[in-house]
Amino acid sequence: MPTRVRARVEEVLGSPVVAAVDQTGGMSPGPAVRLRGADGSRLFVKACPASLNPVTPQLLRREAVVLDALGRHPRWAALEHWWDEALQADAPDDPWVVLLLEDVEGRHPDLGSPADVDAVVSAVDALPALLHHRLPSLEALRTRAAGVGAPLGSTDETFSTWAASLQRASEVLPTLGPPWLADLTPLAAVLRAVPSGDRLVHWDVRSDNLLLRPDGSVVLVDWGQALVGPSWVDAFLAREEHAHLPWFDAAALDHPDLAALGEETVTALLAAFATHLLLRAGSAQQDQGMPTLQAFRVEVAHHLLVGVARRLGLPAPTR
């Protein structure tokens, strides 16, 4: 980070920084660092200028607005302070967006641990009621997000994009997807019929955006992808990471809203998301400053298509 940014971070921390531990494994560029001050104070800082990636600052702005509206709660890392240099009267040539968050003591869930998976699913299933209690109306949040240049989108837009991708399944590179993928285009109509929703959803529920505190409680981090959509969306995502396992089929039916959607709609969600990821992965256009993203897209798509193949009785895809 530039000296001016480091100086302001230290000012907010209220003590000279004596330890800074980088957090690796994410895909967005920019620092993500656990800080400890000389007086024992702690913060987690993540920041990015548009010069590293034009989208990441917008995600940081949206996360700040969402966390500010939600207030403090054990289910998410508290927002301690944030600023956007682009909004300053004396904005520098390369302005940074900086978030200072609670430094949560915890670890990512182990996807191979039934106890960890149960804890995550239970916590995420309870999230819609908690978010609705904190934000019964989204009007003020929408206004605030739009005001900082990070408007809240809708899952309707995303599902429409996924459906359009599924209709282009024949364009997926043969090295990336199975030959039967193009036969699933009729599922696009199923996806377009998914009911709209009016709830705040996290929309980025996966193991690297989850922490388990020492007491076993679950914390959701990285709220920059937050959208407005149906209340079942995050429950689907909490299970989707395990779509390649038969466990997913039973777990989807265990959730009343997912069961009400029906098996075909759940399969359409998996197939359309996977196809969208593979089309992005096969594109010559690279995401600035995010060299690991293409491989991640292929990996996630493969897991989803293993589940689709199982659910439809098709040959399992190979990598």
N, C-alpha and C positions, 0 to 999 in steps of 0.2 A: 504494500500500500504506500501511497505517497506520504511524505513526512507530515503534511498537514492533517491527513486523515488519521495517522497513528497518534498524533498529538491530541486530536479531539477525542479519540477513543480512550486514551489514558486519562483525559480530563473527566470523562463520564465515569470511568472506573473509579476515579478518586484516589488512586494510588499508583505508583510506578509499576509497570509490568515487569515481573520477575520470571514469568514462564509463559511460553506461547507454544501450544501444541497443535500442529496442523491436522485437520481431519481430511482424510483422503477417501477415494472410492466413489464420490459423486461424479456427476457429468458436467455440471455447470462450471464455467471458469470463475476465477476470482478467489480470494482467500476465504477459508472457513476454518476458524481458529478458536481453540479454547484458551482463554487468558486467565492468569492468576496475578493479582496485585501483591505488593509487598505486605499489605495489611491482611492478606488472605481473601480479599474480595475476588469474585469470579464473574466472568462474562463469556458468552459465546458471540463472536463477531463473524458476520458474513457480509461481503461487499463486492461490488462489481461496477466498472464503468462501461459505457456503451462501446468503447473501443475494443474491449475483450469479446463482447457479444451483445448485439443490439436488443435481444429479448430478455436476458437475465435481469437488467435493472428494472424492467417492467414487472417481472415476477416478484422482485424484492419489494417494490412499492405496494403491490397487491397484498403480499403477505403482511406488511406492516399495517396496512389499513384494516385488514381482517382481524389480526391479533389485537389491535387497539380497540376495535369494536367489541370483540369477545371478552376482553378483560382477562384477569388472572384466573386460572383454574389448573388443577393438577394434570388435566388431560392434555395440556399443551404447554410448550415452553413460553414463559411470559415475555412480552416485549418490554424491554427496559428503556430503550431510546432508539430513535432512528432519524436520519436526515438524508435529504436529497440535494446534493450540491447544485443540481441543475435549476433548482427553485430559488437559489440565493441571488441577491442583486449583483453580487460580485462573483458570479459563477466562473470557475476555472475553465480552461479550454477542454479538458477531459474530465467532466464531472462524474463523481462517484455517488452511488446509493449505498448507504451503510445501515445495517441492522445490528443492534446490540440486544441479545436475548439472554434469558436465563440459561446458565450452563447446567444442563440436566445431567445428573449422575446416573448413568445407566448403560445398557448394552443393547445391540440390535437383537431381535428375537431369532432363535434358532429354528429354521424352517423344518428341521428334522425332529424337533421336540414337540410331542403332542400337547404338553402342558403350555409351552409358549404359544403354539397355534391357537389353542383354546382361549388363552388370555387375550390374544389379539382379536379374535373373532368376537368374543363377548364384549370387549371394550368398544369395538367399532360398531357392533350392532346397537349399542346403547347411545352412540354418538348423535343420531338425528334428534332424539328427544332433548338432549343436552343443548345442542346448537339452537334448536327452536326456542328453548327456554331463554337462552341468552339473547337471541335475536328473533323475536316473534315477527318482526317486520324487517324486510331487507331494503326498504326504500332509502333510508339514510346511508346505509353501507354502499349501495349502488352509486349514490350521488357523490360520496366521498371518494370512492375508487375512481370514478370517472374524472373527478377533479384533479387527481394526481397522475392522470394519464395511464391508469391501469384498470380499465373497466371490467366489471364482472361479466364474463360470458355465460353461456347457457349450454347445458348438455344437449339441448335440441340441436344446436349448431354442430356439436361434436358428433352426435349420432348420425346427422345428415352427411357429414364428411366421411364417416366410416362406411355408411351405406354406399356412397359414391365410389369409395375405394373398392368395396366388394364387387361392384359392377365392373370394375376394371381388373378383376383378378387375373384375367388372361395375360395381363401385362407384367405380372410378377416374373422376375427372372427365374428360369428353370433351376438354376443352382441354389435358389433361395426357398422355393416353395414346392409342394407336391403337385403332381399333374392334375389331381382331382379338385384343386382349389377353384378352378374356373367353373366347375359344375355347381358351385354354391351361390352363384349370383342371385337366384330367386330369394335367398334369405335377406337380400337388401330391402325388399318390401316389408318383411317382418320387422326389421329394425326401424324403418320409417314410421311404423305404427306404434312404437313405444310411447306411452303417455308422457306428457311434459310434467315438470315438477316446479315447485316454488320454494325449495329449501336450500340453504347454504350447504354445500358438500365440499369435502376436502379434495377429492378427485385425484389424489396422488398417493393412495394407500398402498404401500409395499414395504418390505422388511427394512430397507435402508432409510425409510422415513418414519420408522417406529423405534422407540426405545423402551426398554423394560427397566424401571427403577429397581433398586435393591429389594424393595418390598413387593415386587412383582407387578406393580401397577403399570399401565401402558400410557406412553406419551406419544402424541402425533406431532411431528415436526414438518417443516417445509410446507407452508400453506400458500405458496405463491401460485399454485395451479387452481385454487379454489374457484368454484363455479356455482351457478344456481341450477338445481335439477331435482329429480325425484329422491325421496328419502332413502331408497334402497341402493343407491349408486355405490356408496362407500362399502356397504356390506358385500356387494358383488366383487369389488376390487380386493377386499380382504380375503376372499376365497379364490379369486382368479389366479393369484400367484401359485396356486396348487392345482391349476386346471389340468395339468398333465397326469395327475393321480386320480384314481377312482374315488378317493375321498371327496373330491370336489362335487361330484354328482349328488351324493347324499347331503353334503353340507349346503348346497344350493337349495335343496328341497326343505331343509330344516328352517330356512328363513321364510316366513309367511309371504312377504312381498315378492321375493324371488320365485317362490312356488306359484304365486298367483300370475306372474308373468308367463309362465309355461316353459316347458323344456325347449321348444323350438326357439323362443326368444332368447333364452340364455345361450343356446348354441349360436344363434345369429350374432350375439354380442361378441362371443369368443372369435368367431370366424372373421367378422368385419374388422375387429381391432387388429387381429393378426395380419390380415391382408393390408390394412393401412400401414402397419409397421414395415412390412416387407417392401411395399412400394416406396416408402421413404428410404429404406435401407438400400434399395437398388438405384436410387436417384444419384445422378452425378453431382447434384448440389450438396455440399457439405455444410454442416452447422458450424459457424465460426467459433473457434476456441473449444470445441467439444469433440475431440478425436475418438473418444470411446463410445459415442452415442450410436453409431451405425451397428457395431457389434452387439450392443445391448439390445437394439431393436430386433435383430435377428434371433438372439437368444430367447427373448420374451415371446416372439411370434412362434418359435418352435414349440415352446411349452404349451401355448394356446392351441396350436394345431394338433398336438398329440391328444389333447382333450377333445377337440372336434372330431378327430378320427375315431376315437373310442366311442363317443356318443352317437356317431352316425354309422358305425360299422365299416369304416374305410381303412385302407392300409395305413399303418403308422408312418408318418413322414420321417425321412432320414436327413441327417445334416451333412 
